[in-house]
Every structure is written in structure tokens, then in C-alpha cells.
Amino acid sequence: MVNHPILSGVLLDTRLALFLEATRTLVVADLHWGYAESHRTTGNLFPAWGDDTLESTLRALIVDYAPTEIVWLGDSLHTTRAAPQARARAESFVAQSIIPIHVIAGNHDAGWPIARHDPLIRDQFVLHHGDRALSPDVPDLPPMPSRIEVVGHHHPAYTYRDGAGTRFKLPALVQSPGFLILPAFSRWAAGTAWNNRLAPGETLWATSPRRLIPVRL
């Protein structure tokens, strides 16, 4: 297990998960269950890989952190229609979990009955998918400027180039004073390069299996 405190009481794990220590909340975003299955049903010959890794990584995180709750922060399914086996598997995981799993709706989860559309509030953290602005009408919103929105949706990544032709991309978390943007939990999600999107005061936490690398302006 490799993690690092990016805020007081907030741990970023190299397995692309966030842990809020005060409430013992484990957060992952953009799982995209059924990514390969949905592509294979349309004729794209993707390898039948991904969902086993999702499940085994989730179970390992549960063992390591012993959370009291888990949040899937939207786009938990890749599609609600083209991957019925993956949808059934995700629903089974939620139903069989002895730890409560809160499934927040994302733009890929349209019509999924177990996904909730209202955000979760945990202390100063407001957890929602991030595909749309947070409504000011949400009850009990923490006051500004202490409020921190925890979102997914954008699949941030860090792209490294050595100037000699080598290039690789790492999933990353974006940390700003009012936001934490989680990397996609799905390894199929290539990610959106965030190198040139950082504003002053923000940090991009590039995430490799064994190391977290802070990138700042």
C-alpha cells in the first residue's frame, strides 16, 4: 500500500483512490464497469479485461483501509445498455458488500436505478460527479471558502516527455483550493493531459503504481 496525505486527513492511494480519514470514506471515480464488454458488443475486438481488476482492487482497498462507507463517484458503468453482464456484476458487488456503497450518478449512468443524483456531504467535502456545476440549492452545503468539491468525470492525467521521443501518461489527481478532481479508477481511461491546465496554487499528483509525484507550476 502506497499513499500520501495531500490534505490534513486526506490520503491519496496509488491505486487511484481517495480516503477521508475523519469519516473513513473510501472514494473512487469513473470505474466504467463493462468498458471492454461494451466495445466488444459493437465489433471492437477489445481484450476481455478490466472488470476483474476493478473488483480485485476494490477488495484490496477495503482490506487495507477498513472504510465505513465507499463512494463510487459517477460513471461507475461505461454504459447502461451495451454491457448487461458488467452492469449485473457491478450491481452484485454493491448488493453483496457488507460496507455501504453510495453510487453517485454520472453522465454514463443514465437511467441506472441504484445511482443517486444528489451529492454527498462529508464534513467540508461535497462529493459529486463533476459533469455539471454544483447547484447552490443543495441542502446543508458547507460554507465557502472551507468547502472542497470532490469530483471525477475529467479523467486527469500527467503526460511526460523526455524531449527525445519518449512519452508516457500517468493518471493524476488535481488539487486546487476548492476542488479535488480524482483520476479515473478504470485503467481503460487514458486520461486527459492536464500539464498545461494547472493554475497557480494547484498541484497535479501524477500516480504510478509505487509513487505519487507532485507537479506544480
C-alpha positions, 0 to 999 in steps of 0.5 A: 500500500502506497499513499500520501496525505495531500490534505490534513486527513486526506490520503491519496492511494496509488491505486487511484483512490481517495480516503477521508480519514475523519469519516473513513470514506473510501472514494473512487471515480469513473470505474466504467464497469463493462468498458471492454464488454461494451466495445466488444458488443459493437465489433471492437475486438477489445481484450476481455479485461478490466472488470476483474481488476476493478473488483480485485482492487476494490477488495484490496482497498477495503482490506487495507483501509477498513472504510465505513462507507465507499463512494463510487463517484459517477460513471461507475458503468461505461454504459447502461445498455451495451454491457448487461453482464458488467452492469449485473456484476457491478450491481452484485458487488454493491448488493453483496458488500457488507460496507455501504456503497453510495453510487453517485450518478454520472453522465454514463449512468443514465437511467441506472436505478441504484445511482443517486443524483444528489451529492454527498456531504462529508464534513467540508467535502461535497462529493459529486460527479463533476459533469455539471456545476454544483447547484447552490440549492443543495441542502446543508452545503458547507460554507465557502471558502472551507468547502472542497468539491470532490469530483471525477468525470475529467479523467486527469492525467500527467503526460511526460516527455523526455524531449527525445521521443519518449512519452508516457501518461500517468493518471493524476489527481488535481488539487486546487483550493476548492476542488479535488478532481480524482483520476479515473479508477478504470485503467481503460481511461487514458486520461486527459493531459492536464500539464498545461491546465494547472493554475497557480496554487494547484498541484497535479499528483501524477500516480504510478503504481509505487509513487505519487509525484507532485507537479506544480507550476 
